[in-house]
């Protein structure tokens, strides 16, 4: 019976395609193996190498990833993804055939920086490098203060005297890269724009760097300012400030959380929420709400409401209302009303009224009245301005100006100037009194 149970426990996972349980990483049962060459495994191992560089690197020890041997991923609910890794690194400044075995746990958290635990067998590699670091340290103390620009230059050349400064920047920038990296965002240092050494009263060497990082997959270039304090027998200290990349805020908005089963989706950083199934969308911060299916939209803060399908629009605060289809418009506060189709317009406050179809207009306050328009008879009078027009008879009189025109007869009389013009008779006379 005991042997039968042992067989089931050992072989049942492999029969159903489940990952084998191993004690090498103390893996939980929920962890599953992923290909060592997979992008996620390579990215997690790269972050672990930057962690290694910051804590154990120096101008003579700059580590890079050589090979990922094994990788497991563990999904931690409401926290993130934890990677259990076994990989090899090598020292860029050491023999190319020498590799170092490392094991690491890298936790990518949703709302925090990555958390890394690392173990490497690197005692043999560190013995010879201490002497080289100490020699470099003494040389930098005795020489003039270091100042440099564009390392490497546009052709990729680095002067031999500046190579230790470049390597120190690489291991120092590993701290920034370790802090900024995520499961999808990767960084590499590509250039030192400027470096200068500062005088210190203690035994530490201090350098101020302006560096450029290449961000993947966005292909952006990130500028960072870095303050480095270094001593070969002490832990390195790095402080930094990076300018935000152009795509950083928009890329963060794409990282979303989805709560499966409840139909809720939230897009962090953008303030967007969608409630699936209910047809509701809310855009936080912008005050916009949309109710799908009902044709209703509300724009909070701006006081705008639109009722799709009904042709109704209301603009709160401005007092504007529009009722499409009915031809009605009301502009509260301004005293303007328009009733389309009926030909009625009223302009409150300005004293203007217009009644289309009947041809009546009244201009209050301006002293102008158009009392009647009876087409065919054509009497019109504009009080205050003195113009009269008698349609049909062809007579026009402009009171006060002394001008008269009689249409059809071709005659014009300009009182005061004494001039007359008789059209059609080919005669024009100018009488001067």
Order of alpha helices (4+ residues) and beta strands (2+ residues): alpha-beta-alpha-beta-beta-beta-beta-alpha-beta-alpha-beta-beta-beta-beta-alpha-beta-beta-beta-beta-beta-beta-beta-beta-beta-beta-beta-beta-beta-beta-beta-beta-beta-beta-beta-beta-beta-beta
